Amino acid sequence: MEYPHKPVLVEEIVKYLVAIPDGTYVDGTVGMGGHSLAIGMALTGKGRLVCLDLDPDAVRLSRQRLAVLGKRVFVIKAGFSELDRVLGDLGVKQVEGVLLDLGMSSYQLEMSGRGFSFRREEPLDMRMDPEKMQTAHHLVNNLPVRELEAILKDYGEERRAKSISRAIVKARTTKPVETSLQLAELIKSIFPPSFRSRARHPATRTFQALRIAVNKELQNLETFLNRIPTMLVKGGRLVVLSYHSLEDRLVKQAMVHWERRCTCPPDFPDCVCGKVPLFRRLFKRGLRASQGEVEENPRARSAILRAAERI
Ligand SMILES: C[S@@+](CC[C@H](N)C(=O)[O-])C[C@H]1O[C@@H](n2cnc3c(N)ncnc32)[C@H](O)[C@@H]1O
């Protein structure tokens, strides 16, 4: 079977993640299992792999794909922000490495039918976990204009946040915005004609912002980053692949903070903060995919890889 998601920077991820091939590893965003398959192949017979995803379709499809790895793999429907609870349930105290490949998969964009794409006529849903209550439809049709504007600004860095949110609120007074294509057309209609021929669709940033808000993506990432230091053994690795500056900034800031020694002001005679470094970064600048990979897999264009080792 063809799995509709090409994993990004696979070789680099396995190289930086798997330092202890007998260890227990976590793929916190298993998706279609492309990275997990490569990680599983790099482990010895003693190594184990725990895979999580919020999306039940991802859990089902990756389970099928990863069956070749046998009983060393556990695929669980859970969010990576709950990793400590999941490991506790499995009786695992600490692990040798964790991978996060953030954002959505090509499957979700193209085949889930949940309105992630502004090119498809689908219900405005955008939930990765369909058991959660809040849909994009709910946000678009109920939030006060200022809250909508804040979402588009904060999570989409959309310069026209004000006019887009006003246009949405005006449109919904006549009838609710039901589908992804209706929303995309509405946004397109308020951009000047010169914008309409540009490579980037005018609805790109709004869709990103709504998806981030619906799935609380940045809150989940922050919770995970706060908890991960105690979950990794010494020498264990954290590898994160981000696709936009908001999530990459959180990852970078966390890694820089962990790496720092004492943070007392320079004029303090003695350290009072007691801060010791928790991680060392494996490389300082975020790693990008090669031109060749981007040509083969356009999703790789915006990917930024960061990796750090617990010390
Ligand atoms: C870019 S895809 C991962 C693709 C995967 N690496 C592969 O090779 O197929 C991101 C996946 O993360 C999942 N996801 C997003 N937020 C999550 C969270 N907080 N916890 C667990 N999974 C999450 C999405 O449902 C999606 O399947």
The ligand as a Tripos MOL2 file, in Angstrom:
@<TRIPOS>MOLECULE
LIG
   27    29     1     0     0
SMALL
NO_CHARGES

@<TRIPOS>ATOM
      1 C1          3.7210   15.8140   10.0050 C.3       1 LIG1
      2 S1          2.6830   14.5310   10.5530 S.3       1 LIG1
      3 C2          3.7850   13.2550   11.0190 C.3       1 LIG1
      4 C3          4.2020   12.3910    9.8840 C.3       1 LIG1
      5 C4          5.0570   11.2220   10.2860 C.3       1 LIG1
      6 N1          6.3300   11.6440   10.8240 N.3       1 LIG1
      7 C5          5.2580   10.2440    9.1350 C.2       1 LIG1
      8 O1          6.4170    9.9170    8.8180 O.co2     1 LIG1
      9 O2          4.2620    9.8020    8.5440 O.co2     1 LIG1
     10 C6          2.1350   15.1110   12.1000 C.3       1 LIG1
     11 C7          1.2230   14.1620   12.8470 C.3       1 LIG1
     12 O3          1.2070   14.6170   14.2060 O.3       1 LIG1
     13 C8         -0.0750   14.4380   14.7160 C.3       1 LIG1
     14 N2         -0.2090   15.3540   15.8600 N.ar      1 LIG1
     15 C9         -0.3560   16.6790   15.8600 C.ar      1 LIG1
     16 N3         -0.3890   17.1630   17.1170 N.ar      1 LIG1
     17 C10        -0.2380   16.1010   17.9340 C.ar      1 LIG1
     18 C11        -0.1540   15.9510   19.3510 C.ar      1 LIG1
     19 N4         -0.2610   16.9850   20.1760 N.pl3     1 LIG1
     20 N5          0.0310   14.7100   19.8410 N.ar      1 LIG1
     21 C12         0.1400   13.6410   19.0010 C.ar      1 LIG1
     22 N6          0.0580   13.7200   17.6650 N.ar      1 LIG1
     23 C13        -0.1130   14.9420   17.1370 C.ar      1 LIG1
     24 C14        -0.9900   14.7100   13.5650 C.3       1 LIG1
     25 O4         -2.2460   14.0880   13.7730 O.3       1 LIG1
     26 C15        -0.2130   14.1120   12.3880 C.3       1 LIG1
     27 O5         -0.5960   12.7920   12.1450 O.3       1 LIG1
@<TRIPOS>BOND
     1     1     2 1
     2     2     3 1
     3     2    10 1
     4     3     4 1
     5     4     5 1
     6     5     6 1
     7     5     7 1
     8     7     8 2
     9     7     9 1
    10    10    11 1
    11    11    12 1
    12    11    26 1
    13    12    13 1
    14    13    14 1
    15    13    24 1
    16    14    15 ar
    17    14    23 ar
    18    15    16 ar
    19    16    17 ar
    20    17    18 ar
    21    17    23 ar
    22    18    19 1
    23    18    20 ar
    24    20    21 ar
    25    21    22 ar
    26    22    23 ar
    27    24    25 1
    28    24    26 1
    29    26    27 1
@<TRIPOS>SUBSTRUCTURE
     1 LIG1         1 GROUP 0 **** ****
